Amino acid sequence: MIAFGGVILLLILATLGVWHFYNQNLRPVSKNAPTQTITIQPGTTPAQIADLLHNKGLIRNAWTFEAYVRHEGVGGDLQAGTYSLSATQSVPAIAAQLTRGKVTIELVTILPGQRLDQIEQTLINDGFSKASVEAALQASAYENNAALVDKPVGNSLEGYLYPDSFQRTSATTASEIVQESIAEMQTHLTPELRAAFAKEGLSTYQGIVLASIVEQEVNTPSDRAQAAQVFLKRLSMGMSLGSDVTAMYGSRLAGQGTSLSYDSPYNTLLHTGLPPTPISNVDSSALQAVAHPATTNWLYFVTGDDGTTHFSTTLQEHQANTQQYCHKLCE
């Protein structure tokens, strides 16, 4: 009986030891630790999650985490995603965050005035694979998208990816970001905007092409409306647009650097009419400038070194403005 009692005592002591070990390891690792970003892939088991958290120094013991989620019956509720966690959190706090799916939201930002190749690099820099980005930017993947109804068949998505910041989690694909950007573009291609383009003698696609030039040439809304007026007047006169940015786009597209003299269909210094496609994406300000140009009568403009745009009606005035205000930019 004495021996049996000793066994019982040992079992009690062992149980108390395990319980103490368990409770101690539920505590945070540290009182002061930075936040870490970890990603739990779909299909990851509770044991694998425990090992990941332990290897990252976020919990004291992997077995304790696994035992806790099993005891609480939440092992099957742990969700994949990207999380911001800290070693200052207890095991219950971390488990609660993982079961609620309180994932870290990151932003993917497409800037105004970006070419399609620049947007491609932006998405790659944000962690999407090159192959997935290239597939996501294929226009053929969005044939039935209402925003692209005016895009000529075979043309790329150039001009149709609206600049904005889009939320991304670990499960977000490059294609979803592109779809959101196109959908945002559609919200700006309103019936009113299309009608305003038509009033200026432009199809919707032509309006986007011209807006992309305005986007690249000038920055402020009032200047954009005046620049749009210049380009529309030149088009109506059969005069070349004379835009450096279109020439540089064409030379880059052909792998010729940023040449103004390279002869491409985009070089509006050499050819009349609009270039064949947009030369970048556009924001609302550029679209509205083309839809509602200024009522001025300018025929020329030049942006000075200080960013101010100077408009004129004659070539002589334009040359004087260029000589006075544009030195570095016009070299």
C-alpha angles and dihedrals in degrees: 000000000000090000091048090050089051091054091051091050091050091050091050091049091047091049091049089048092052091046091050091047090049095050094044091054093051087069123095117274093229143010092220121033136137124251116262129202115224131175123215110200122218111271095028111146124228089250091053091047090051091052091048092051092047093048089052090052092243096123134031098230134013095211091055093054092048091047091049096052090044092050091048091046093235100112091107092048097062106118133214117242147097113292137186107222136167136203086235088074122090123234091256090051093049092045091050091053092049094047093048090051090231092171126183111256116217126190126232109201125202108193126219115262095025120147119227092256090053091050089050090055091046091057092046090049088053090061105267115133118255091238093052092047093049089050092046092054095054106115091209089070090068102042094135096046111124092218091063098050091109096045112107112248111263095023119122128245090264108143096013102086104092115218113246143111115272127196117245135186128180089273096053116110129213088243091058091053090050092048091051091050092050090046089053089051089054091057088061096045091077124167087251092055092047090050091049090052090051090051087058090051095256133125115226091258091050089049090055091047092053092043089056090056091048088047091057098040105050139015114203120075094234092050090047092056089051093046089050088053090053093051094045091050091050091050091051090050094048088243121143115260090232094208118163092199093061091051091050092048091054093048092049090049089055092047092249099123120236100325123159093196100052107115109232133140086259095059103104089175086071104026135048125232131034123318114257096255140010114282097215142349119288139217130216093268093060093044092050092047091059093042092048109024123184119272092234124117102228122147101181140034139176130190112227128221090264092056095255115134117223119202129199142172101219135050090237092056090046093052090049091051091048092050093047103040110020117063111130096029093047098048 
